[in-house]
Amino acid sequence: MPTVSSFPTPSQQSTKVISWALYDWANSAFAITVMSAFFPLFLKQYWSDGADATITTFRLGLANSIGGIVIALLSPILGAIADQGGTRKRYLILFAAMAIVMTGALQFAARGEWTLAIALYVLAVIGFSGSNSFYDALLVSVAIEPQLDKVSSLGFALGYLGGGLLFALNVAMVLWPARFGLVDASESVRLSFGMVAVWWAIFSVPLLVFVKEPDAAGRLSRESAASAGIRQLAATFRDIRRLRIVLLFLLAYLLYIDGVGTLARMALDYGMALGFDEKKLIVALLITQFVGFPASIAFGHLGARFGTKAGITIGLGTYITATLWAYWMESTWEFYALAVVIGLVQGGVQSLSRSLFARITPAARAGEFFGFYNMLGKFAAVIGPLLMGSAALATGSSRAAVLVIVALFLAGGILLYFVDEREGARLAGET
């Protein structure tokens, strides 16, 4: 039985929460600067110099899909192994280190070397997504049940703020390179990849130092953990089938997070395909980041007061409206307006989804359950961009491609309606 002294003080608990949330601050620089902005921009205009717009859209979708497939297949197995060995932080470090190195290496890919750029990007996406699987699983180690919505939302809020601050500097470098002693915008973008890698590494340190992962019962060796983890994975498959509410939520999540991720990764490419000025589009993405910071905090309070599922549903309704608007969009000001609208709900949908899933799954097996959670999220990252890219090739129209997303939001929202949050929490406690 734990002694009184074994429980963390409020100060220690606060330090753990902030240190955990700062990893969102750290790796969100990759999500916004690299995934959403500069990689699509550079792939289209620098690494794929001279290629048709629909070809570069397909290449971008393919790159995101390859990374998604790999991490989707790995996540459940790695999560189960980490639970058995009590090594979630160790795997987080491993994947983050790979992503940081690959991100920094992007600055050395020369003009026209789109195959090298995609290879580095795919490895970086695998590292980014893999580390997030273990980061998400650590949520139950830093927050108790009543705090899950607020702590999860804090992570996304700090992610928007931290990623937005570095992105703002990177955007300024691209818009006014001479003021930073740089030759041109291309040099600014390349330098930005290195800056993201350094930022990511520095702000990962608090989690590594201050977040103490509880030991698994009877810590196992790496080989034993792998063997036990794979056995546990089979048991988890059976549990997920038995835990109907978890399965229903995962199916809903697979559908609607597909739309969320696809919009985030393909928005800049879509705007450029419509002929909008890329520098103005980058500014619009910056607006999304800073709107997302207070909005994520607000969604944490919304979920705590009115229910997590209700908050997600509001976000999905907003996404459907925004996606339909994007189909008819004609001018840059509309892209700005949509950036604000999406910024209001993007972090909220993601953070409340994470806290809802944490609430309906067994805490002691968070790694393996979040492995499935992230697996479906990454398969969504495979389906959405690939469908959008394929639709653009098939129809010759980027506008037609964006309509694919609306059905995913609708279907996901319908399934979410039937998820009983309270019953799910009760069953999780019995498992």
N, C-alpha and C positions, 0 to 999 in steps of 0.2 A: 504494500500500500504506500502511495507517495506521501511524504511528509509535507508539512505546511511550507517549508523552505524550498521544496521542489517546484512549487508553482511560481510562474513568472510574476514579478511585480508589475503594476500598471505601466511604469516607465520602461521596463524590459519588453512588455507586450507591445507598447507603442513603437519601440525601436525595431522590433521584429516586423511589424506591419509596414513601417516606412521603408525598411531595408528591402523587404519583399517587393513592395510596389515600385521601388526604384529600378527594378529590372525592366519593368514596362517603360520607364523613362529611358533606359539604356537602349533596348532593342527596337523601340518604336522609331528611332532615327532611321533604321533600315527599312521599316515598313513604309514610311512616308517618302524619305529622300530617294531610296533606291527602288523599291517595288512599285510605288505609285507614281513617281515623278521621273527621276533621271534615267533609270534603266529603260523604260519605254521610249523616252525622248531620244536617248543616245542610240538605242537599237534601230529606231526608225531613221534618224538623220545622220548618224556617224558610223555605226558598225554595219548597217545595211545600206550604206550610201548608194543611192540610185535605184533601189528596189521599189516596186509598186507598193502603195499603202496597204492593200489587202494582203500582200505577202508578208509584210512586217507584222500586221495584226495576227496572222496565222502563226508566225514564228514566236511572237510573245505568248500567245495562248498555249502553244506547244511547250515552251520553256516552263511556264507555270504548271502545266499539266504533268510534265515529267517529274518535277520536284514533288508535286502532290502525290503521285502514284508511289514513289519510293517511300516517303515518310508515312503514307497511309498504311503501307504494308508493314513497316517497322514499328509503328507506335504501340500497338497492343502488346507485342512481344516485349519490347523494351520496358513498357510500363509495368508489366507483370514481374519482370526480372528485378526492376528497381524496388518494387514493393517487397519482394522476398529478401533482398540484400540490404534494404534500407539505404539505397544509394541514389536517390533521386537527384540530389545536388551534384553528385559525381557525373551522372549522365548529362545533366544540364550544362556543366562546365565543358564536357567533351563536345557536345553539339554546338554550343555557343562559340567555342574556340575555332571550330572548323568554319563556321559562318563568318566570324570576324576576319580570319585570314583570307577567305575567298572574296569577301567584300573589298578588302584592301587591295587585292590583286586586280580587281576590275579596272583600276586606273591605268594599268599597263597594257590593256588590250587596245591595239592600234585600229585606226580607221579601216573599215572593211572586214575586220576579223570577227564577224558575227558568230561564227561557230565557237570560237574561244570564249567570247563574252557570254554566250548562252551556257556553256559548260560551267564557267565560274559562277554564274548566277544560279543555276540549278543546284550546285553544291551549297551555295549560300542559303538558298531557300530551304533546303533539307536541314541545314544546321539551325536556321531560325525556327522552323516549325518543330523540329525535334526538341530543341531547348524549351520551347513553349509548352510542350506536353508535360515536362517535368516541373516547370514553373507553375503551371495550372494546378498540378497535383499537390504542390506545397501549400496551396491556399488553406487546406484543412489543418495544416500545421501552425498557421499563424493567426487564424481567426476562429472564434467559436460560432455556433450556428446563428445566433441573432445578428452577428456582425457580417455575415457572408456577403450580403448585397452591398453594404457600404465599403467593405475592404476590397472586394472585387472591382467596384466602381472607382475606388481610389486609384487602383493600379492603372486602369484605362485612362483616367483623368490625367495622372502624371505622365502617362505615355503620350497623350495628345500634347501636353505642355512641353515636355522635354524634347520629343520629336519635332514639335513645332518650332522651338527656339533654335535648334540646330538647322532646321530646314530654312528658317527665315534668314539665317546667316548665309547658307548656301545659295538661296535665291538672290540675295543681294550680290553675292560674288558673280553670279551668272549675268545679272542685269547690268552691273557696273564693274567689270573685271579690272579695269585700269586702276580703280581706287584701291584695289587689294594687291597691286603689283603683278597682276596676271595678264597674259597676252590677250586671251579672248575667252568667250563663253565655254568653249570646248575644254580649255585648260581648267576652268573653274569647276566644271562638272567632274572631270577626272579627279581633281583634288578633293572634291566632296566625298567621293567613295572612300578615300583614305581617312577623312575626318570622321565619317560614320563609324569606321572600324575602331578608331581610337576612342571615340565617345562611348561606344558599346562596351569596350573593354573596361574603361575607367568606372563607369556607373554600374557595372555588374559586381564590383568588389563588395559593397555593403551586404548584398544577399549572401555572398560566400562567407562573410565574416560573422554576421549577426543572426542569420536564420539557421537555427539548429534543428536539423531533421531528427525526429524521434527514431531511436533504433528500432529496427524490426525485431520481433521476438526471436531471439537466438540468431544473431547476424550470421549469414552464411558466406562461404567463400564465393569467388566469382563463378567458378564452375558449378558449385552446388546451387547458387542463386539462379543461374541460367536454367539448370535442369528443373528446379522447383518452380521457376517462373513459367516455363512452358507447360508444366502440368497444371499450374494454377490458371493459365490462360484457357485451357479446355474447360475448367470448372466455371470460369467467368462466362464463357459462351452459354453454358447451361443456365447460369444465374440470370443473364440478360434475357433469355427466353422466358424464364420464370417471372422475372420482375417486369411485368407487362408495362408498367408506367415508364420505366427507364427505356424500354425498347421503343415505346410510342414517342417519347421525347426525342430519342436519337434519330428516329425517322423524320420527325418534324424539323429538327435541327439540320439534318443533312440537306433538306430542301431549301430552307430559308437562308442558311448561312452561305449556301452556294451563291445566292443573289448578292449578299453583302460583300463577299470576297471578290466576286467578279467585277462589281462596280468599282471597288477600291483599286483593283489591279488594272482595269481596262479603261477607266474614265479618261485619262489623259490621251490615250491612243484614240478613243472615240472622238474627243474634241478636236484633235488634229485631223482626223479623217473628215470631219465636217468643215475643215478649212479655217478653224480658229487659230489665232496667234498663240504659239506654244508658251511664250513668256507670260501672257495673260492667264493661260490655263494653269501654269505653275503657281501664280499668285492666288488663283481660286482654291487650289489644294491647300495652300497655306492658310487661307481663311477657314477651311474645314477643320484644321488642326486646332486653332484657337477657339472656335465655336465649340468643338468637341470637349475641351477641358471642363468648362462649367457644366455643360450638358451631361457629361458622364457622372459628375457628382450629383446633379439633380436627379438623374435616373436611379441612383442608389437610394436616395430618399423616397422617390416615387415607388420603387419596389418594396421598400420597408413598410410604407404606409398603405398602399393599395394592393400589393401582391406582385410578386415577381412576374408571373405570367401576364398580368394585365399590362405591365410596363413593356414587355416584349411585344405584345399585340399592338399597342399604340405605335411602337417603332415600325412594325411591319406594314401597318396601314400607311404610314408616312412614306415608306420606301416604295410602295406600289404607286402612290400618287407621283412621287418624284421620277420614277422610271417612265411612266406614261408621258410625263412632261418632257423628259429627255428625248423621246421619239420625235416630238414636233419642234424641238428647240431650233432656233434660227440665229440667235445672236449671242455674243459673249456675255452680256449682262445676265442672260438666262442661266448660263453656266455658273456665274457667280452666285445667283440666287439658289440654284440647286446645291451648290457647295455648302451654303449656309444651312439649308434644309437637311441635307444628309449629315452634316456635322452635328446637328441637334439630336440625331437618333442613333448614329452608327456605334459610338462607344457604349451607349445604353443597351442596345440589343446584344452586343457582345458580352458586356460585363454581367448583365442579368442572366444571360444564358449560362455563363460559367457558374454563377452562384446557385442558380436553380438546379443545375446538374450536380453540384457539390452537395446540395441539400437532399437529393433523392438517391444518393449512392453511399455505400458503406465507407466510412472515413478510413478504416484500416487498409482498404484496398483501392485508395484513390488513384494510385499510379496506373493500375491496369484499367480501371474504369475510364479515367481520363485518356488513356491510350486509345480506347474505342471512340471516345468523344472527339479527340483530335484526328483519329483516323477518318471519321466521317467528314470532319471539317476539311481535311486535305483531299478526300475524294471529291468533295464539292468544288475544291480549287482545281480539280482535274476537269470535272464536267462543265462547269460554267465557262471558263475561258476557252475551252476547246469548242464548245457549242457556239459560242459567240464568234470565234474565229472562223469556224466552218460555215456558219450562216453568212458571214461577210463574203467568204469566197464563193459560196453557192449562189447568192443573190446579187453580188456586186454592190451591196448596199450595207453600210455600217448601221444605218437606222433600223433596218429590219432585224439586225442581229440583237439590238438592245431589247427587243420585245420578248426574247426568249426568257428573260429574267422575271417578268411579271408573273408568269404561271408558277414559278418556283416559290415566290413569296406567298401567293394565294394558297397553294397546296400545303406549304409548311404551316401557315397560320391556321388552316382548318384542322390539321392534326394536333397542333398545340392546344387548341380549344378543348380537346378531350384528355389532356394530361392533368391528372389529379395530384396537385403538389403536396397536399397534406398526407394523402394515402401513400405517396411515394416516399416521403420522409419516414413514415411509420414502418414501412416494409424495409427500408434501408437500415433502420435500427435493429431489426430482427435478423439481418443477414450476417 
